[in-house]
Amino acid sequence: MISCPIGLFPRQEAEIETLTRSINQARGAAQKAPYAQSLIEAVDILLACESFSPDSADCLFCRNFSELRRKTAALVVQAGQLDQRRRA
C-alpha cells in the first residue's frame, strides 16, 4: 500500500477502484468509455498533487501507477469513441 503523507491517495483510490470495477463490468467499449473518462479525472487529481516529492518512494509509486492508469483509461476512451463511430 502506498503511504500518502496527506491522505490523498487512499481517498482517490476508493473512487478509482469503484470506477475500475464499473469499467470491467460494462459490456462494450462504448459503455466502458464514460467510466474510463471519470477514472482519468480521478487519477488527474493524484497527478496534480502539490505535495509530490521526487525523493519519496511512495510519491514516485503513486505518480507512476497513476500515469499507467491514466494511459490505460485513455485507451478505453479511444476504443469507445471508435466503437461509436463504427456503429454510426
C-alpha contacts under 8 A as a table, 3 or more apart, distances in Angstrom:
res1	aa1	res2	aa2	distance
2	I	9	F	7.42
2	I	58	D	5.47
2	I	61	F	7.27
2	I	62	C	6.88
3	S	7	G	7.96
3	S	9	F	7.89
3	S	58	D	5.97
4	C	7	G	5.12
4	C	8	L	6.49
4	C	9	F	5.86
4	C	10	P	7.51
4	C	58	D	6.77
4	C	59	C	7.30
6	I	51	S	7.68
7	G	10	P	5.98
7	G	11	R	6.70
8	L	11	R	5.35
8	L	12	Q	6.22
8	L	46	L	7.20
9	F	12	Q	5.26
9	F	13	E	5.76
9	F	46	L	6.85
9	F	62	C	7.49
10	P	13	E	4.88
10	P	14	A	6.37
11	R	14	A	5.73
11	R	15	E	7.15
12	Q	15	E	5.30
12	Q	16	I	6.08
12	Q	42	A	6.45
12	Q	43	V	7.46
12	Q	45	I	7.87
12	Q	46	L	7.40
13	E	16	I	4.87
13	E	17	E	5.96
14	A	17	E	5.29
14	A	18	T	6.41
15	E	18	T	5.15
15	E	19	L	6.23
15	E	42	A	7.23
16	I	19	L	5.11
16	I	20	T	6.01
16	I	39	L	6.03
16	I	42	A	6.53
16	I	43	V	7.42
17	E	20	T	5.02
17	E	21	R	6.22
18	T	21	R	5.22
18	T	22	S	6.33
19	L	22	S	4.97
19	L	23	I	6.19
19	L	35	Y	5.85
19	L	36	A	7.30
19	L	38	S	7.33
19	L	39	L	6.06
20	T	23	I	5.06
20	T	24	N	6.20
20	T	35	Y	7.69
20	T	36	A	7.78
20	T	39	L	7.44
21	R	24	N	5.07
21	R	25	Q	6.12
22	S	25	Q	5.12
22	S	26	A	6.12
22	S	32	K	7.55
22	S	35	Y	6.63
23	I	26	A	5.33
23	I	31	Q	8.00
23	I	32	K	4.93
23	I	33	A	7.77
23	I	35	Y	5.85
23	I	36	A	6.66
24	N	27	R	7.94
24	N	32	K	7.68
26	A	29	A	7.89
26	A	31	Q	5.77
26	A	32	K	5.46
27	R	31	Q	6.49
27	R	32	K	7.27
28	G	31	Q	5.30
28	G	32	K	6.23
28	G	80	G	7.83
29	A	32	K	5.00
29	A	33	A	6.13
29	A	76	V	6.66
29	A	77	V	7.70
29	A	79	A	5.76
29	A	80	G	4.37
29	A	83	D	6.44
30	A	33	A	5.38
30	A	34	P	7.80
30	A	77	V	7.92
30	A	79	A	7.34
30	A	80	G	3.96
30	A	81	Q	6.69
30	A	83	D	5.99
30	A	84	Q	6.23
31	Q	34	P	6.74
31	Q	35	Y	7.90
31	Q	80	G	7.19
32	K	35	Y	5.58
32	K	36	A	6.22
32	K	76	V	6.93
32	K	77	V	7.52
32	K	80	G	6.89
33	A	36	A	4.92
33	A	37	Q	6.10
33	A	76	V	5.85
33	A	77	V	4.49
33	A	78	Q	7.76
33	A	79	A	7.64
33	A	80	G	5.17
33	A	81	Q	7.69
34	P	37	Q	5.06
34	P	38	S	6.35
34	P	77	V	7.36
35	Y	38	S	5.08
35	Y	39	L	6.13
36	A	39	L	4.83
36	A	40	I	6.25
36	A	73	A	4.92
36	A	74	A	7.04
36	A	76	V	6.29
36	A	77	V	6.04
37	Q	40	I	5.10
37	Q	41	E	6.49
37	Q	73	A	6.91
37	Q	74	A	7.37
37	Q	77	V	6.47
38	S	41	E	5.06
38	S	42	A	6.26
39	L	42	A	5.02
39	L	43	V	6.08
39	L	70	R	7.48
39	L	73	A	6.72
40	I	43	V	5.13
40	I	44	D	5.97
40	I	69	R	7.77
40	I	70	R	5.37
40	I	73	A	6.26
40	I	74	A	7.21
41	E	44	D	5.07
41	E	45	I	6.70
42	A	45	I	5.53
42	A	46	L	7.23
43	V	46	L	5.24
43	V	47	L	6.36
43	V	66	S	5.76
43	V	67	E	7.84
43	V	69	R	7.32
43	V	70	R	6.41
44	D	47	L	4.84
44	D	48	A	6.02
44	D	66	S	7.85
44	D	70	R	7.72
45	I	48	A	5.20
45	I	49	C	6.47
46	L	49	C	5.26
46	L	62	C	7.60
46	L	63	R	7.25
46	L	66	S	6.94
47	L	63	R	6.08
47	L	66	S	6.70
47	L	67	E	7.47
49	C	52	F	5.62
52	F	59	C	5.89
53	S	56	S	5.46
53	S	59	C	6.04
53	S	60	L	7.68
54	P	57	A	7.61
54	P	59	C	6.75
54	P	60	L	6.30
55	D	59	C	7.90
55	D	60	L	7.91
56	S	59	C	5.18
56	S	60	L	6.27
57	A	60	L	5.03
57	A	61	F	6.07
58	D	61	F	5.10
58	D	62	C	6.07
59	C	62	C	5.03
59	C	63	R	6.03
60	L	63	R	5.07
60	L	64	N	6.01
61	F	64	N	5.21
61	F	65	F	5.86
62	C	65	F	5.23
62	C	66	S	5.87
63	R	66	S	5.10
63	R	67	E	6.09
64	N	67	E	5.13
64	N	68	L	6.27
65	F	68	L	5.15
65	F	69	R	6.20
66	S	69	R	5.03
66	S	70	R	6.05
67	E	70	R	5.03
67	E	71	K	6.22
68	L	71	K	5.20
68	L	72	T	6.21
69	R	72	T	5.12
69	R	73	A	6.07
70	R	73	A	5.14
70	R	74	A	6.06
71	K	74	A	5.07
71	K	75	L	6.39
72	T	75	L	5.20
72	T	76	V	6.52
73	A	76	V	5.01
73	A	77	V	6.28
74	A	77	V	5.04
74	A	78	Q	6.21
75	L	78	Q	5.01
75	L	79	A	6.12
76	V	79	A	5.03
76	V	80	G	6.16
77	V	80	G	5.05
77	V	81	Q	6.28
78	Q	81	Q	5.08
78	Q	82	L	6.23
79	A	82	L	5.07
79	A	83	D	6.06
80	G	83	D	5.00
80	G	84	Q	6.21
81	Q	84	Q	5.15
81	Q	85	R	6.25
82	L	85	R	5.10
82	L	86	R	6.06
83	D	86	R	5.09
83	D	87	R	6.28
84	Q	87	R	5.18
84	Q	88	A	6.26
85	R	88	A	5.11
